[in-house]
Amino acid sequence: MAVGIAVLVTNAVAAGWGAVGWLRGNARAALAFWPLLRVAQASVVIQAVVGLLLLARGEHAPDGLHVIYGITPLFVSLISEGMRAGVAQKELEGVEDVDALERSAQVALARKVALGEMGVMTIGALLILTLALRAYQTGG
């Protein structure tokens, strides 16, 4: 139960921070967002491992959906990471040499990448939060 609550809280904090930073267009919010997100992701991994250990031990959730809602956040996290890499690639598509850009253009490009990545990962954290809430509702 404590691990499930940690998943809820850490993903809510990361998603909230990311959403506010992204909506305000504040790329500096990413400085605090990434550590918050990594803690949230670690809590998801710990929760999945604990859940799988409980299943291996013969424990059963009251509802079979609970297991699906517990494992799916791992996939959401992996897919979000892949999409995050795509954001950076998309922003860098037309740029042949980042070092050749003027300093102001480099900063603008970095800001776009940071905001785009933060936006994608915030959506991932919101999805994980939703799945964790459903897991809580189906498993108690």
C-alpha positions in Angstrom: 0.0 0.0 0.0 2.8 2.4 0.9 4.6 1.9 -2.4 1.3 2.5 -4.3 0.8 5.7 -2.5 4.4 6.7 -3.3 3.6 6.1 -7.0 0.5 8.3 -6.7 2.3 11.1 -4.9 5.5 11.2 -6.8 3.8 11.1 -10.2 1.3 13.8 -9.1 4.2 16.1 -8.0 6.2 15.5 -11.2 3.1 15.9 -13.4 2.0 19.0 -11.6 5.5 20.6 -11.7 5.9 19.7 -15.4 2.5 20.9 -16.4 2.9 24.3 -14.7 6.4 24.7 -16.2 5.3 23.7 -19.7 2.1 25.8 -19.6 4.2 28.9 -18.5 6.8 28.1 -21.2 9.4 28.1 -18.4 12.3 25.9 -19.6 14.1 26.4 -16.3 11.3 24.4 -14.6 13.0 21.3 -16.3 15.9 21.7 -13.8 13.6 20.5 -11.0 11.3 18.4 -13.2 13.8 15.8 -14.2 14.8 14.7 -10.6 11.1 14.7 -9.7 10.3 12.5 -12.7 13.2 10.1 -12.1 12.0 9.6 -8.5 8.4 9.0 -9.8 9.8 6.5 -12.4 11.8 4.7 -9.7 8.6 4.4 -7.6 6.8 2.8 -10.6 9.6 0.2 -11.0 9.6 -0.6 -7.3 5.8 -0.9 -7.3 5.9 -3.3 -10.3 8.6 -5.4 -8.7 6.8 -5.6 -5.4 3.6 -6.5 -7.2 5.2 -9.2 -9.3 6.9 -10.6 -6.1 3.5 -10.7 -4.4 2.0 -12.5 -7.4 4.8 -15.0 -7.4 4.2 -15.6 -3.7 0.6 -16.6 -4.5 -1.1 -13.3 -3.5 -4.1 -12.3 -5.6 -5.6 -8.9 -6.2 -9.4 -8.7 -5.7 -9.7 -7.6 -9.4 -7.6 -8.9 -12.3 -7.5 -5.4 -13.6 -5.4 -4.3 -10.7 -2.4 -6.2 -12.1 -2.8 -4.6 -15.5 -3.1 -1.2 -14.0 0.1 -2.0 -12.0 2.2 -3.1 -14.9 1.1 -0.7 -17.6 2.9 2.3 -16.1 6.2 0.6 -16.9 5.2 0.6 -20.6 3.9 4.1 -20.4 7.3 5.2 -19.0 9.2 3.5 -21.7 7.0 4.8 -24.5 7.3 8.3 -23.1 11.1 8.1 -23.0 11.0 7.1 -26.7 8.7 10.0 -27.6 11.0 12.3 -25.6 13.9 11.3 -27.8 11.7 12.0 -30.9 11.0 15.5 -29.7 14.7 16.3 -29.6 15.3 14.8 -33.0 12.4 16.8 -34.5 13.8 20.1 -33.2 17.3 19.3 -34.4 16.1 18.1 -37.9 17.1 21.2 -39.9 20.2 22.0 -37.9 23.5 20.7 -39.4 25.8 22.0 -36.7 24.6 23.2 -33.4 28.0 24.6 -32.5 27.9 26.8 -35.6 24.7 28.5 -34.5 24.8 31.9 -32.7 24.6 31.7 -28.9 21.0 33.1 -28.9 19.9 30.5 -31.5 21.5 27.7 -29.4 19.6 28.9 -26.3 16.3 29.1 -28.2 16.8 25.6 -29.6 17.7 24.2 -26.1 14.6 25.9 -24.7 12.4 24.3 -27.4 13.9 20.9 -26.7 13.6 21.2 -22.9 9.9 22.3 -23.1 9.0 19.7 -25.7 10.6 16.9 -23.7 9.1 18.2 -20.4 5.6 18.3 -22.1 5.9 14.7 -23.4 7.1 13.4 -20.0 4.4 15.3 -18.1 1.7 13.6 -20.2 3.4 10.3 -19.4 3.4 11.1 -15.7 -0.3 12.1 -15.9 -1.1 8.8 -17.6 0.8 6.9 -14.9 -1.0 8.9 -12.2 -4.4 7.9 -13.8 -3.4 4.2 -14.0 -2.2 4.3 -10.4 -5.5 5.8 -9.3 -7.4 3.0 -11.2 -5.1 0.4 -9.6 -5.9 1.8 -6.2 -9.6 1.7 -7.0 -9.6 -1.9 -8.2 -7.2 -3.3 -5.6 -7.8 -1.3 -2.5 
